[in-house]
Amino acid sequence: MTRSRVASGSPYETRYGFSRAVRVGDRVLVAGTAPVPAPGGEVAATAYDQMLRCGEIAVAAMAELGARPEDVVGTRMFIVEAADADGVGRAHAELFGTASPAATMVVVAGLLDPTWLVEVEIEALIER
C-alpha cells in the first residue's frame, strides 16, 4: 500500500521525527496539531481562535493528501481548561460539523507550549 506524508513546517516535526499527516490507502491521520502561529504571528488568545488555527493547519495538510473536512471520521481534542470546552466545541462544529465525526475532548494538565490551550488529532477516511 502506498504511504504519503505531509509536513507543515512545524519545528517539532523534524526535531521529534513525525509527519503532520500520513495517508495510507483511504485513511488519513493528522498528528496532534497545536495552534502554532504563522511566521511572524502570535498564538491566538482564546481557545476558540486557537482551535480554528489548529483546524487551518490540519485541513491544509489533509488537502495535500486528498482529504476534505467532510471526510473526517474522528477527532480528539485536548484542552487545558474545562471552561474552554464550549469555545473549542463551537470551532470544531464550524470546521467539521458537516461530517459530524466521532469526537473526544479531554482535559489535560498541559500541552508542550504553555500558551497553547488546545491541540487536536484528526482521522479522515476518503471514500470517493
C-alpha positions in Angstrom: 0.0 0.0 0.0 1.3 3.5 -0.8 2.2 5.8 2.1 2.2 9.5 1.6 3.4 12.1 4.1 2.9 15.9 4.6 5.0 18.3 6.7 3.6 21.6 7.8 6.8 23.2 8.7 6.4 23.0 12.5 9.8 22.9 14.1 8.7 19.9 16.1 8.3 17.7 13.1 11.9 17.3 12.2 13.1 17.6 15.9 10.8 14.8 17.0 10.6 12.7 13.8 7.0 12.8 12.8 4.8 13.9 9.9 1.9 16.4 10.2 -0.2 13.9 8.3 0.1 10.5 6.7 -2.1 8.8 4.1 -2.2 5.0 3.7 -4.8 3.8 1.3 -8.1 5.7 2.0 -7.0 6.6 5.6 -5.5 10.0 6.5 -4.2 10.5 10.0 -3.3 14.0 11.2 -0.9 14.2 14.1 -1.6 16.3 17.2 -1.9 19.8 15.8 -1.4 22.8 18.1 -2.1 26.4 17.3 1.4 27.2 16.0 1.1 30.7 14.5 2.1 31.5 11.0 5.6 33.0 10.7 5.7 36.4 12.4 2.4 35.8 14.1 1.4 35.2 17.7 -0.5 32.4 19.4 -4.2 33.4 19.5 -5.5 34.5 22.9 -8.7 32.3 23.0 -9.2 28.6 22.9 -11.8 29.2 20.2 -9.4 31.0 17.9 -6.6 28.5 18.7 -8.9 25.6 17.6 -9.6 27.4 14.4 -5.8 27.8 13.8 -5.4 24.1 14.6 -8.1 23.3 12.1 -6.4 25.6 9.5 -3.1 23.7 9.8 -4.8 20.3 9.8 -7.2 20.9 6.9 -4.3 22.2 4.8 -2.3 19.0 5.5 -5.3 16.9 4.7 -5.9 18.7 1.4 -2.4 17.9 0.3 -3.3 14.2 0.8 -6.7 14.5 -1.0 -8.9 14.7 2.1 -11.5 17.3 2.9 -13.2 18.3 6.2 -16.2 16.3 5.1 -14.0 13.1 5.1 -13.2 13.5 8.8 -14.5 10.5 10.8 -12.8 11.1 14.2 -11.2 13.9 16.2 -9.5 14.0 19.6 -9.3 17.4 21.3 -7.0 18.1 24.2 -7.8 21.2 26.3 -6.1 22.6 29.4 -9.1 24.3 30.9 -12.6 22.7 31.1 -14.0 26.2 30.8 -12.8 26.3 27.2 -14.8 23.3 26.1 -17.6 25.4 24.6 -15.3 27.6 22.6 -13.3 24.7 21.3 -16.5 22.8 20.5 -18.0 25.7 18.6 -14.9 26.0 16.5 -14.9 22.2 16.0 -18.5 22.4 14.7 -17.5 25.2 12.3 -14.6 23.1 11.0 -16.1 19.6 10.9 -19.8 19.9 11.6 -20.9 18.7 8.2 -19.1 15.5 8.8 -20.3 15.1 12.4 -17.2 12.9 13.3 -16.9 10.8 16.3 -15.2 13.2 18.7 -13.5 13.1 22.1 -12.5 16.1 24.2 -10.2 15.6 27.2 -8.9 18.0 29.8 -5.1 17.6 30.2 -2.6 19.0 32.7 -0.8 20.9 30.0 0.5 21.0 26.4 4.0 21.3 25.1 3.9 25.1 25.0 2.2 26.8 28.0 0.5 29.3 25.7 -1.4 26.6 23.9 -4.9 25.9 25.1 -5.9 23.2 22.7 -4.4 20.5 20.4 -6.3 18.2 18.1 -5.8 14.9 16.3 -7.8 14.1 13.2 -8.6 10.9 11.3 -10.3 11.0 7.8 -11.5 8.3 5.5 -11.6 9.1 1.8 -14.5 7.2 0.1 -14.7 8.6 -3.4 
